[in-house]
Amino acid sequence: MILRLGQIELFVTDLNKSKEFYVDVLGFIEVERTESSLYLRAIDEFDRYSLILTEKPFAALGSFGLRVSSPEYLEVLKKKHEEMGIKTEYSLDSIHPGKGPTLKVAEPNGHPVEFYHSMEQISVGNQNGGVDALPMRYSHLHRGIPPICIDHMNLRVPNVDKALDYWEEIGFSISEYVQDGDEKFAAWTRAKTSTHDVALVKHSEASLHHIAYIVDGVAGVVRTADLLADAGYRDSVEYGPGRHGVTNAFFLYVRDPDGHRIEIYSGDYKRDTDLTPIGWTKEEYDQKGRLWWGPTVPERFFETTAINPEWMKSVVKR
């Protein structure tokens, strides 16, 4: 089975500027840097990294990774995608360090998905065979917010109902959705018990809206706004802080130097994945779903980020 959203790769145009923003200001932990990529993790994560920043001439969503329960399940997913008429690419060795075999697909809307199981873990042991310290127990070295762990991403799709055909086929459930007449405007889908791993929202073209990292409560969200303003990134604060009606989460949306949107996130609920999803009307969503309370939504909040064009070329329609 698919367990959770595990990784995201963003294409950025200047690694040094990205490092300053993500590591020096926000407090992501730099794990490794190569000539073209920067590998980062949040403080509570056991995986070696969850965010990859790769330098390219353009900014885009490179790919996102979904962790599965076993290496064998990659073969199950390969067969399932082939039955759906979706091209797959299986690799024994990932191009990224510490990562095992991968199955790459461009799902029906062209979003670049990479399924994987094996990922190098942060060591907690000592030379005597015991426990030295858990990853989060280096708070004296942390800076920035700091981010706690990866949570979800929000994708834009031309048709939410058709997009759901794919996500439900591979095992995702819906926590909440927005109904607009005869079709869905949005749906929050998940493999884990939190409100979502992958959100789907109607838009004119397939694209990325935001990625999200959890921080330590409401205070952590507010601290992020202070931190960015104090460090000279006041214009990077786009929207919030505020409370969503959908998911109940407390939020702040910020933009990195390339315009990638990151949601600083805390406080959504846990609910078993087999329960009936919660449905909102479009009118309810506009009135109190997107924003339970907080500032007015700015127009630039509806801008999106392009998808890796190399993946888009490999789309095979069902």
N, C-alpha and C positions, 0 to 999 in steps of 0.2 A: 504494500500500500504506500501511498504518498503520505509523508509525515508532516511536512511543513515547508514554508518558504525558508530557504537557508542562505542564499547568496544573491547579490545583485552586482552587475558590472555596468558602470557608467563610462561613456567616452567623454573625456575632458580635453581641453585644448592646451592646458599648461599645468603640468604636474606640480611644479613648485607653488603656483598659486593655490592649487587644490590642496596641497599638503598644509599650507598655512591656514586655510579655512577649516579643514576637517580635523587635522591633528593639533595644530598649535592653538586654535581657538575653541573648537567644539570638544576636543578631547578624545577623539578616536585614537586607538593604539596602533602605531605603525608596526606592522609585523615584518614586512619585507618590501624592498624596492628594487625593481629591475630597471632596465633601460627605458621600458615603455609603460610599466604598471606599478601602482602603489597598492599594497594589500593591507587592509585595515580590519580591526575587530572592535567590538564594544566590550565593556569591562566585565560583564557577567557571562560572556560567551566562552564555551569550551572549544568550539571549532576554531581552527587556526585563524580564519578570517571570514568575514561575511560581506565585506564591501571591497570591490576591486575598482580602482580608477585607472583607466587605460588612456594614454595620450594618443589622440587622433587629430586630424585637421578640422574635425567638426564635433559638436556635442550631440550625443544620442544615448538612448538605452542600448547598451551592448548586448546584454542577455540577463536572464534571471534563472537561478537554480532552485529546483525543488528536490529535497532529500527524500529518498525512498527507503523502505524498510530492509531491503537486502539487495545484494548484487544481482540475484536471480530475478528480482522484480523488474530490473531494467529490460530483461528479455520479454517479460509479460507486456510491458508498456510498448516495446518495439512492435510486437505482434498486433497489439490493440491499435496503434497508430496506422500500421500498414492496412489493417482492415477498414479503417476510416478513410483510406486514400491519402494519408499524410506521409510525406517523405521523412525518413529518419536517417540520422548519421550516428553510428555507434563507434566510440573510440576507446581503446584500452587504456590509453594514457592521456590525461587532460593536459592542455597547454599550461595550466596553472599549477603551481607547486602544492604538494601535499594532498592532491585530489586524485581519486581513482578513476575508474571507467565512467564515461558519460554517454548519455543518449541525447542528442540534439534534435529538436524539431522546431519548425515554424508552425505554431497552431493556426487554425483556419483564418484568423485575422492578421496573421503575420508576426505576432509577438514572439520574440526569440526565447524559447524555453530550453533549459538544460537540466535533465534529470541525472541524479548521482546518488551514490550511497556512501562511499568511503571519503572521509575527510580527516586529515591529521588533527589530533586533539592537543590542546594545551596540556603540558605535563604538570601534574600536581604532586608527583612523587619525589622522594629524595634518594640519596645513594644507599641508604640503609633499607630500602624497600618499603618505607612508610610514606605518610603524607607530609609534604612540606607545607603547601598552602593552596587553597582554591584560587581560581583566576581572579576573582573579585577582591581578594585579600591583599591587594597592593595599593590601597587607597592613598597611602602617603606619596605615591608616584603619579596619581591621577591628576588630570587638569581638565579645564573646560567644564562641560555640564556635569559629569561625562555621560555619554549614551550608555544604556544598559544592555540592550539587545535589539536585533532586527525584529520587526513585527510584521509588516505587510507592504504591499504596493497597490497602487490604483491605476488601472488600465482604462483607456478610452477605446470604445468599439462602436462601429456603425449600427449594430443591431444586438441588443443585450440578450434577447431570447435565443437567437442563433448562437451567440457566443456561449451561452449556458449549456447548449447541447454538448459542446466539447468538454467543458469543465465538469459537468455532472457525469459524463461518460468516463472520465478518468478518476472519479471517486470523490470529487468535492461536493460539499453540501452548502446550502444557502442559510445564512443566519438571518438576514433581513433583505428586503427588496422594496423597490418603489414601482408601483403600477401607474402607468400613464395611458388611460384608455384601454385599448386592446393589447398593448405591449408594455414590457418593462422598460423603465428609464434607467434603473440601476439595480445591482445585486451585489451583496457582500458574500463571498464564497470562502470556504475554509476547509483545510484538512485537520487542523488542530481545533481545540475547543474555544479559543478566543473568537472574536466576532468575524475576523477575516484574515486570510493570507493574501488573497487576490480579490480586489474590488473591480467590478465592471460597470462603467458608466457610459451612457450614450453620447456619442460625439460624431462629427462628420467623417473622421478618419481614425484608423487605429493608431494609437500613440500612448505615451506614458504621461500620467498626470503627476504622480509623486511616489516616493518611497518613504517608509516610516520607521523610526527607531523609538523605542520606549526609553523614557527617563524616569527619575525617581519622583513620581507624584506631581501634584500641581506646582509645588515649589520648584521642581526641576524644569518644568515648562516655562515658568516665569523667569527663572534664572537664565534660560537660554536667550530671551529677549534682552535682558540686561547685559549679558556677556557679549552678544554681538554688537550692541550699541556702544558699549565701553571700548571694544576692540576696533572700532571704526567701520563696522559693518551694519550701520543702522538701516541702510537701504535694503539690506538682505532680508529684513523682517517684512514679510509680505502680508500675512493675515493672522489675526489672533493677538493674544490668547483668547480662547473661548471654549464653549462646551457644545459638542455635537448632540443633537437629539438622537439620530441614528448612531448606534454603538455606545452612546453615553460617554465617549472619550473626551478628555480635556486636550486641547491642541494648540499648536503654533506652527504655521507654515513659514519656512525660510527658503531662500534661494542661494545656491552656491555661486562661485564666480562665473560659471558657464550657464547659469539660469536653471539648473536642475533643482526641482522642488523637493525639499525634505520636510516631512511632517514630524515634529517633535511631539510625542504622543504618550498619554498616560490615562489609565482608569477605565478601559472598556471592560465588559463583563465576560464571564466564562459560561458556556452553555453547551450541553451535549449535542453532538453533531446530528443525531437522529431525530431531534425534535422539530416540530412544525415551524418553518420560518415566520418571522414577523413581517407583516406587509403594511406599507405606507402608501397612501395615494400621492400623486405628484403634488397636489395642493398642500397636503400635510407636510410633505418633504420640504417644499419651498418655504412654508411658514415656520416650521419648527424642527424639521429633520436635519437639514444641513447645519443649521445654527439654532441651538436651544437658547443661548444667549451669547452676546459678544458684539464685536464691531461689524459694520456692514461689509459684505463680501466685495472686495475690490475687483474691478474688471479684469485685471491681469491674472487673477486667480484661475481664469478659464483658459489660459494659454497652456499648451502641452509641449512635450518633448518628442522628437522624432525617434523612430525605431532604427536600429542598425540596418542600413540599406542592403548589406550583404546577406543578411538573414531574409529580408523581404523578397529577394530574388528567388529564394528556395521554397516559397509558398506553393503548396499543391492543394488546390481547392477540392473539397469533398464532392 
